[in-house]
């Protein structure tokens, strides 16, 4: 793709890191046989939207994604610290909305007040299978 996803105007290249291995979790001994994809980033000349020139199959990237953000106590403390830091900059009122992009298993959203709308976005099976999402936290 060489055109902006919003305006259709040409992209101006910002970064070209060449071919890179796509983020995934390969089986032991298979570290050199993963998929590679060009990692080029451009900016829409009119929209200002920073975007990749091409997309990679989400199925290939997230099908075997095993990492859980709430995997251990130290990670949960770090996520809680991030929420505390964010809330020191923004005063949340009841009914406000918090959006966590790449929310993984939803652990970080559990540290926000329950009187705000908590929404997580993540394509990985980890998110779909998480017990955190449900009545109080939306995936």
Buried (B, 14 or more C-beta within 10 A) or exposed (E): EEBBEEEEEEBEEEEEEEEEBBEBEEEEEEEEEEBEBEBBBBBBEEBEBEBBBEEBEEEBBBEEBEEBBBEEEEBBEEBBEEBEEBBEEEEBEEEBEBEBEEBBBBBBBBBBEEEBBBBBEBBBEBBEEBEBBEEEBBB
